[in-house]
Amino acid sequence: MRAEIIAVGSELLGPDRSDTNSLWITDQLQLLGIELAAKAVVGDDPERLSAAFRQALTHAELVLATGGLGPTEDDVTREALARALERQLRFEPALWDEIVTRFQQWGRTASENNRRQAYVIEGAESLPNPHGTARGQWLSWNSRHIVLLPGPPRELKPMMLEHVVPRLRQLSGGKQRVRQVLRVFGLGESALDEQLAPIYRRHPEVLVTVLFSPLDLELHLSADDDRLLEPMVREVLEQLGPTCYATGSTSLARVVVEGLLQSHRTLSLAESLTCGLTGSLLSEVAGASGCLKGGWMTYTDDMKRDCLGVPEGLLQQHGAVSEAVARAMAEGARQRAGSNFALALTGFAGPGGGTDEHPVGTCFVALASA
């Protein structure tokens, strides 16, 4: 089975939004052994979107569209597909009642434009959305299958996993690829590829996908059988060593929190550069209150001096962005919090600041212990 993904939304054509939904859907398709033949990004234009649907249906047995199912005038996916298939849109009173009830539960009143979300293409089946008001749709046309999915990931992913993947598994003959996800910290994409390229060549039967995030890299390895996958996973782990910090969906923050909890140690934070972001990442992990004592956001020299006890002489001699001040921040946080460890961060985030010695982008990270 060949598939095409159509990502809908004019915002995806600009520089500020990335089409991450398609990457995630592609990963799900690969696990089912479904080939992704093409991917398109189309703006909120009904005629262009109708043309994109017609084009996709000429060569793909499965077409998945994301976005454009909201209540506003620029949410045109339903109308565009109905036009492409020459089918009518029908109003579903039960869906409208569900939307009205959902808004009442939120303490709000559904607007008249929300009625758009109660229209279903003739012959389509509505897919439940417990996380929003934009229902998905599944329909068949001339031995083709078309799926409409909402754009927000928190709505799209549960719908895909609960209502679409099981059907696709049946359509693809029950095929299920096995996968291992390795999480890598401290390497860029090019450095990772350089290290692993010889291993890739030794295992051509394994499909490799690298997903980038601002914090780490996800290395997705999949094959038709565990016996094909396991030898490559062992080689990759041996090659990467400690830069591969976890497998599966475990985050770096979870690894840190669980390590602290298991060793019965505590952590405090002194954040200048990140101004609370590090603490936020750690606090998202269940159980973090058992090891995270607290912290300080010391963005100014005065706060570093008054809250953490950083000597005025250090600030004047070395500047706030320096190894000496990062060390003093960490030591001050540990002493004041009474924690086993303290992590301090200071740096020039830009666009202003920076010096010839320490230009914008310079960052110091200090870890203090007894």
Secondary structure, DSSP 8 states (H G I E B T S, - for coil): -EEEEEEE-GGGGSSS---HHHHHHHHHHHHTT-EEEEEEEE-S-HHHHHHHHHHHTTT-SEEEEES--SSSTT--HHHHHHHHHT--EEE-HHHHHHHHHHHHHTT----GGGGGGGEEETT-EEE--TTSS--EEEEEETTEEEEEE-SSHHHHHHHIIIIIHHHHHHHTTT---EEEEEEE-S--HHHHHHHHHHHHHH-TTSEEEEEE-SS-EEEEEEESSHHHHHHHHHHHHHHHGGGEEEETT--HHHHHHHHHHHHT--EEEEESSSTTHHHHHHHTSTTGGGTEEEEEE--SHHHHHHHH---HHHHHHH-SSSHHHHHHHHHHHHHHHT-SEEEEEEE--SSS---SSS-TT-EEEEEE--
